[in-house]
Amino acid sequence: MTNVIVAFSREEDAKNIRNILVRNGFMVAAVCTSGAQAVNSADELGSGIVVCGCRFADMVFNELYECLPKGMQMLLLVSPSQWSGRAPEGVVCLGHPLKAQDLVSTLEMMVASLAKRRKKLKSQPKERSSEEKELIKQAKELLMERNHMSETDAHRYIQKCSMDSGTNMVETAQMIMSLINR
């Protein structure tokens, strides 16, 4: 579930937006009345969406957006006269008068976008360190020398053993090295 922070300078506005979101199944992690509170809440959560107004007592939405962690997105609720196209790239804007269904559907779209980005980041293979690459290389060389395999065959062998045993290639290379060097 994606964390949502509601931040408006008027507490009444913040509570009304929170109530709309909670009724529609969103988890509101924090309700804030200042930019500093929103930044602190965002830092604690790390990722999610900040639903906010244009101005706070201590900052405006641009400053708030710049202070947010990388995993946070912003949904700006503002009247068209205040907005005038000044929103930075990455900030989604909804104009007044606000309809509850527009807010909910926009937030659902943003949540889906965040989930897609998380899934994409998770599916990317982890970069191996130079020590790990060297260990795999040594295991391949050992297999090539002792079992008269080509480099491709040795690599495939390590991959297959890795998949069969449910371990990563580095652990498999370590096992091969320890078994052959007995």
C-alpha positions in Angstrom: 0.0 0.0 0.0 1.3 3.5 -0.9 1.7 6.0 1.9 -0.1 9.3 1.4 0.7 12.5 3.3 -1.9 15.3 3.3 -0.5 18.8 3.7 -2.5 22.0 3.8 -2.0 25.2 5.6 -5.6 25.1 7.0 -6.2 22.1 9.3 -9.8 21.9 8.2 -8.9 21.5 4.5 -6.3 18.8 5.4 -8.8 16.8 7.5 -11.5 17.0 4.7 -9.1 15.7 2.1 -7.9 13.0 4.5 -11.5 11.9 5.1 -12.2 11.7 1.3 -9.1 9.6 0.8 -9.7 7.3 3.8 -13.3 6.7 2.6 -11.9 5.6 -0.7 -9.4 3.1 0.6 -6.2 5.1 0.8 -3.9 4.9 3.8 -3.2 8.4 5.0 0.1 8.2 7.0 0.2 11.9 8.1 -1.8 15.1 8.1 0.3 18.2 8.1 -0.2 22.0 8.3 3.3 23.1 7.5 5.9 22.3 4.9 8.4 21.3 7.5 6.0 18.7 9.0 5.4 17.3 5.5 9.1 17.0 4.8 9.7 15.3 8.2 6.9 12.8 7.5 8.1 12.2 3.9 11.7 11.5 5.2 10.3 9.0 7.7 8.3 7.2 5.0 10.8 7.3 2.2 8.2 6.9 -0.6 4.6 7.7 -1.3 2.5 10.7 -2.4 2.2 14.2 -0.9 -1.3 15.7 -1.5 -0.9 19.4 -0.8 -2.0 23.0 -1.4 0.0 25.8 -2.9 1.2 27.7 0.2 2.2 27.0 3.8 3.2 29.3 6.5 6.9 28.3 6.1 7.2 27.5 2.4 5.5 27.1 -1.0 4.9 23.9 -2.9 8.1 24.3 -5.0 10.3 24.4 -2.0 8.4 21.5 -0.5 8.9 19.5 -3.7 12.6 20.1 -3.7 12.9 18.9 -0.1 11.1 15.6 -0.7 13.0 12.3 -0.9 13.4 10.8 -4.4 10.7 8.2 -3.9 8.0 10.8 -3.2 5.5 12.3 -5.7 3.4 15.4 -5.3 -0.3 16.0 -6.1 -0.9 19.7 -6.0 -4.5 20.9 -5.4 -4.6 24.5 -6.5 -6.9 27.0 -8.2 -5.9 27.8 -11.8 -5.2 31.4 -11.0 -2.6 30.5 -8.4 -1.0 27.8 -10.5 -0.4 29.6 -13.8 1.7 26.6 -15.1 4.5 27.1 -12.5 4.5 23.5 -11.3 7.9 21.7 -11.7 8.1 18.6 -13.8 6.9 15.6 -11.9 4.2 17.4 -10.0 0.6 16.5 -10.9 -1.9 19.4 -10.5 -5.6 19.3 -10.0 -7.6 22.6 -10.2 -10.4 23.9 -8.2 -13.3 23.4 -7.8 -12.3 19.9 -6.8 -14.5 16.9 -7.4 -13.9 14.0 -5.0 -13.9 11.5 -7.8 -11.3 13.4 -9.8 -9.0 13.4 -6.7 -9.5 9.7 -6.1 -8.9 8.7 -9.8 -5.8 10.9 -10.1 -4.4 9.4 -6.9 -5.1 5.9 -8.1 -3.3 6.7 -11.3 -0.3 8.0 -9.3 -0.3 4.9 -7.0 -0.3 2.7 -10.1 2.6 4.7 -11.5 4.6 4.3 -8.3 3.9 0.6 -8.1 5.1 0.2 -11.7 8.3 2.1 -11.0 9.0 0.0 -7.9 8.4 -3.2 -9.8 10.7 -2.1 -12.6 13.5 -1.2 -10.1 13.0 -4.5 -8.3 13.3 -6.5 -11.5 16.6 -4.9 -12.5 19.5 -7.2 -11.8 21.8 -6.2 -8.9 25.2 -5.0 -10.1 28.0 -7.3 -9.0 31.1 -6.0 -7.2 34.5 -6.6 -8.7 35.2 -9.2 -6.0 32.1 -11.1 -7.0 32.9 -10.9 -10.7 36.4 -12.1 -9.9 35.1 -15.1 -7.9 32.8 -16.2 -10.8 35.7 -15.8 -13.2 38.0 -18.0 -11.0 35.3 -20.7 -10.8 34.9 -20.6 -14.6 38.6 -20.9 -15.1 38.8 -23.8 -12.6 36.0 -25.6 -14.5 37.6 -24.9 -17.8 40.9 -26.3 -16.6 39.7 -29.4 -14.7 36.7 -30.4 -16.8 38.0 -29.2 -20.2 35.0 -26.8 -20.7 34.8 -23.7 -22.9 34.1 -20.4 -21.1 30.5 -20.4 -22.3 29.9 -24.0 -21.0 31.5 -23.2 -17.7 29.3 -20.1 -17.3 26.2 -22.1 -18.3 27.2 -24.8 -15.8 27.4 -22.2 -12.9 24.1 -20.7 -14.0 22.4 -24.0 -14.1 23.8 -25.1 -10.7 22.7 -21.7 -9.3 19.1 -22.1 -10.6 18.9 -25.8 -9.5 20.1 -25.1 -6.0 18.2 -21.8 -5.6 21.3 -19.8 -4.8 22.9 -16.8 -6.6 25.8 -17.3 -9.0 28.3 -15.9 -6.5 27.3 -18.5 -3.9 27.4 -21.2 -6.5 30.9 -20.1 -7.6 32.0 -20.2 -4.0 30.7 -23.8 -3.6 32.4 -24.9 -6.8 35.7 -23.4 -5.6 35.5 -25.1 -2.2 34.5 -28.5 -3.7 37.2 -28.5 -6.3 40.0 -27.1 -4.0 39.6 -29.7 -1.3 
